[in-house]
Amino acid sequence: MKKKILIHDIAKHLDVSIATVSLVLNGKAKDNRISDQLAEKVMQYVQEVGYKPNQLAKSLRTGKTHVIGLMVEDIANPFFATVAGLIEKKALARGYRIIYCSTNNDPAKTRDLLTMFQERHVDGYILAPPAGIGPEVSAIVRSGKPLVLFDRLLPDVTANAVVVDGATGMYEATRHLLTQGFTAIALVTLGSGQMQMTARREGYAQALREQQLPELMLEIEFQQEPEAIITQMQAFFQAHPACHAVLFATNYLGVYGLEALSRLNYRIPENMAVVSFDDNDLFRLYSPPITVVAQPMEVISENVIGTLLKALEGSQESDHMTQLQLVPQLIIRQSSIRAAADTGQ
């Protein structure tokens, strides 16, 4: 069996102190006036012999694991998958690893996952939490552990947060459909008390109130099989033949909605104009391309990981709470253009 290389062996081979090797490996060479030449010599030898630090011993010594817990609603969702990938890339560049998990919007599961994070001694938390876990998140904040909420807030929880102005995004999307001449506009959303979903609904409702038009809404319960969701949408569209435009409050509802409309042989936008909150490849490649309210995923991830890293690395700026509300972009494509639709609404 090949002998495991220890930090002592590296120091002995290079004729330097163990402390010098340790400082170089921990990125503290410059702070301790170790020359670039010596630091490079240490790193080259470390790579040559394939030395791997003992992470457990290192975490016990430093009190840090360099692991971040990232919790989202569903990691398979294109929005969360993209943001998580961007966050991981930026975290790895700063020496942090990510543990992913999905809550499935289940408070009990979320509590178990938070316990798992605590047992793994993660250095910080990035959470897109379901409703109902405010006390647990507040306890983490009080403990002093760095934490950033994103995508949604929790009532009565004061913490670092990066969210998107969903109300304005959905308001502008509804106004767009109104200016195209559509007056019977439906919203397909989740039957959820989550603040980001409530905001999207309010943006839709405000645009209709301003024109004294009624709301037409289908609420889908979370955690249903796709076929059940598609069937509900089909029944809804058939029950409201006067409806000629629809907004979907999430990207996956938009995908299921396109399937439902296809099964009904509805043409887009001739029979139904379509707008979805969130963009993804399918919406860009669909024929016709789907109008979307696009969230700035690169900006979201940059601000989320930037805020957490400032707190983790003891930046003076971390003393100030960061609460950002970013603006989404309405990207108009052919699926909602009235000129291409049947003018006989």
VOTOR-598324 format. One record per residue (C-alpha): x, y, z; residue in one letter. Coordinates in steps of 0.25 Angstrom, whole numbers. Layout:
N
> X,Y,Z,a
...
//
This chain:
345
> 0,0,0,m
> 5,14,-4,k
> 9,22,8,k
> 0,34,11,k
> 7,47,9,i
> 6,56,22,l
> 9,71,23,i
> 21,67,31,h
> 27,59,19,d
> 25,71,10,i
> 32,81,20,a
> 44,71,22,k
> 46,69,7,h
> 46,84,5,l
> 54,87,17,d
> 44,97,22,v
> 35,97,35,s
> 22,91,36,i
> 16,104,39,a
> 21,110,26,t
> 14,98,18,v
> 1,100,25,s
> 1,115,23,l
> 4,113,8,v
> -7,102,7,l
> -17,112,14,n
> -15,123,4,g
> -8,132,15,k
> 6,132,9,a
> 6,147,6,k
> 0,151,19,d
> 12,144,26,n
> 23,149,17,r
> 26,136,10,i
> 32,139,-3,s
> 24,136,-16,d
> 36,127,-20,q
> 35,118,-8,l
> 20,118,-8,a
> 21,113,-23,e
> 31,102,-19,k
> 22,97,-8,v
> 10,97,-17,m
> 17,90,-28,q
> 22,79,-19,y
> 8,77,-13,v
> 3,75,-27,q
> 14,66,-31,e
> 12,56,-19,v
> -3,57,-19,g
> -4,62,-5,y
> -19,64,0,k
> -21,71,13,p
> -29,64,24,n
> -42,73,23,q
> -47,68,37,l
> -35,72,44,a
> -34,85,37,k
> -49,88,40,s
> -46,85,55,l
> -34,94,55,r
> -40,105,48,t
> -55,104,52,g
> -59,104,37,k
> -63,93,28,t
> -63,102,15,h
> -76,96,12,v
> -89,104,9,i
> -103,98,10,g
> -112,101,-2,l
> -127,98,-1,m
> -137,101,-12,v
> -151,96,-15,e
> -147,87,-26,d
> -133,85,-32,i
> -139,79,-44,a
> -146,92,-47,n
> -138,100,-58,p
> -138,113,-51,f
> -133,107,-38,f
> -123,98,-45,a
> -117,109,-53,t
> -116,118,-41,v
> -110,107,-33,a
> -100,104,-44,g
> -96,119,-44,l
> -95,119,-29,i
> -86,107,-28,e
> -77,112,-39,k
> -74,125,-31,k
> -73,118,-18,a
> -63,108,-23,l
> -54,119,-28,a
> -54,124,-14,r
> -51,110,-8,g
> -65,106,-3,y
> -73,94,-7,r
> -88,93,-8,i
> -98,83,-2,i
> -111,83,-10,y
> -124,79,-6,c
> -139,81,-10,s
> -150,84,0,t
> -162,80,-9,n
> -169,91,-2,n
> -170,82,10,d
> -168,89,24,p
> -165,76,31,a
> -155,71,21,k
> -148,85,21,t
> -147,84,36,r
> -140,71,35,d
> -131,77,24,l
> -127,89,33,l
> -123,79,44,t
> -115,71,34,m
> -107,84,30,f
> -105,87,45,q
> -99,73,47,e
> -90,75,35,r
> -86,88,42,h
> -88,96,29,v
> -81,110,29,d
> -93,117,23,g
> -107,115,18,y
> -114,119,4,i
> -129,117,5,l
> -141,118,-4,a
> -150,113,8,p
> -165,108,8,p
> -175,115,17,a
> -176,110,31,g
> -161,110,35,i
> -159,124,40,g
> -155,120,55,p
> -144,111,50,e
> -138,121,40,v
> -139,132,51,s
> -132,123,60,a
> -120,121,50,i
> -120,136,49,v
> -119,138,64,r
> -108,128,65,s
> -99,137,56,g
> -98,127,45,k
> -97,134,31,p
> -110,132,24,l
> -116,138,11,v
> -131,136,6,l
> -133,137,-9,f
> -145,136,-18,d
> -155,137,-6,r
> -156,144,8,l
> -162,138,21,l
> -171,147,29,p
> -165,152,42,d
> -151,147,38,v
> -141,158,37,t
> -129,153,29,a
> -120,156,17,n
> -129,154,4,a
> -128,155,-11,v
> -142,154,-18,v
> -148,158,-31,v
> -159,168,-32,d
> -170,158,-37,g
> -181,168,-35,a
> -175,178,-45,t
> -171,167,-54,g
> -185,161,-55,m
> -192,175,-55,y
> -184,178,-68,e
> -187,165,-74,a
> -202,167,-72,t
> -201,181,-77,r
> -194,176,-89,h
> -206,166,-92,l
> -216,177,-90,l
> -209,187,-100,t
> -210,175,-110,q
> -225,176,-108,g
> -227,164,-99,f
> -238,166,-88,t
> -241,152,-83,a
> -227,149,-77,i
> -225,137,-68,a
> -214,134,-58,l
> -210,120,-55,v
> -203,120,-42,t
> -199,111,-30,l
> -209,110,-18,g
> -198,115,-9,s
> -196,126,2,g
> -182,128,-2,q
> -179,142,-3,m
> -173,142,-17,q
> -185,135,-22,m
> -194,145,-15,t
> -186,157,-21,a
> -188,151,-35,r
> -203,149,-33,r
> -204,164,-28,e
> -197,169,-40,g
> -207,162,-49,y
> -219,167,-41,a
> -214,181,-41,q
> -213,182,-56,a
> -227,177,-58,l
> -233,186,-47,r
> -227,198,-54,e
> -236,194,-66,q
> -248,190,-57,q
> -246,175,-63,l
> -249,163,-54,p
> -239,153,-50,e
> -239,139,-56,l
> -230,129,-48,m
> -227,115,-47,l
> -219,111,-34,e
> -211,98,-35,i
> -208,90,-23,e
> -193,87,-21,f
> -187,73,-22,q
> -196,67,-33,q
> -193,58,-44,e
> -191,65,-57,p
> -203,58,-63,e
> -212,63,-52,a
> -207,77,-54,i
> -209,76,-70,i
> -223,70,-68,t
> -227,82,-59,q
> -222,92,-69,m
> -230,86,-80,q
> -243,86,-72,a
> -240,100,-68,f
> -238,105,-82,f
> -250,97,-87,q
> -259,103,-76,a
> -255,118,-80,h
> -256,118,-96,p
> -256,134,-95,a
> -242,134,-90,c
> -232,137,-101,h
> -219,140,-92,a
> -212,133,-81,v
> -201,136,-71,l
> -193,124,-64,f
> -187,128,-51,a
> -175,118,-52,t
> -167,112,-63,n
> -172,98,-60,y
> -187,102,-60,l
> -184,109,-74,g
> -178,96,-79,v
> -190,88,-74,y
> -199,99,-80,g
> -193,97,-94,l
> -196,82,-93,e
> -210,85,-89,a
> -213,95,-100,l
> -206,85,-110,s
> -216,74,-106,r
> -227,84,-108,l
> -222,87,-122,n
> -221,102,-118,y
> -212,110,-127,r
> -203,120,-121,i
> -205,132,-121,p
> -217,130,-131,e
> -226,123,-120,n
> -218,126,-108,m
> -207,137,-105,a
> -197,131,-95,v
> -187,138,-85,v
> -179,130,-74,s
> -171,135,-62,f
> -157,130,-64,d
> -150,127,-77,d
> -144,114,-81,n
> -138,107,-94,d
> -152,101,-97,l
> -159,115,-98,f
> -148,121,-107,r
> -148,109,-116,l
> -164,106,-116,y
> -171,110,-129,s
> -176,121,-127,p
> -165,125,-117,p
> -172,128,-103,i
> -172,142,-97,t
> -166,142,-83,v
> -163,150,-70,v
> -149,146,-69,a
> -142,147,-56,q
> -127,152,-56,p
> -121,139,-51,m
> -106,143,-53,e
> -109,155,-44,v
> -117,147,-34,i
> -106,137,-32,s
> -95,148,-32,e
> -102,155,-21,n
> -106,143,-13,v
> -92,137,-12,i
> -85,151,-11,g
> -94,154,1,t
> -91,141,8,l
> -76,141,5,l
> -75,155,11,k
> -81,150,24,a
> -73,137,23,l
> -60,144,21,e
> -62,155,32,g
> -64,167,23,s
> -67,180,30,q
> -79,181,20,e
> -85,168,26,s
> -89,176,38,d
> -100,183,29,h
> -111,174,25,m
> -113,173,10,t
> -127,172,5,q
> -128,174,-10,l
> -140,174,-20,q
> -136,172,-34,l
> -144,175,-46,v
> -148,164,-56,p
> -149,167,-71,q
> -161,165,-80,l
> -156,158,-93,i
> -167,159,-103,i
> -168,148,-113,r
> -178,143,-124,q
> -187,136,-114,s
> -193,148,-109,s
> -194,157,-121,i
> -208,161,-124,r
> -205,165,-139,a
> -202,150,-141,a
> -215,146,-134,a
> -229,144,-138,d
> -235,158,-138,t
> -249,152,-135,g
> -248,151,-120,q
//
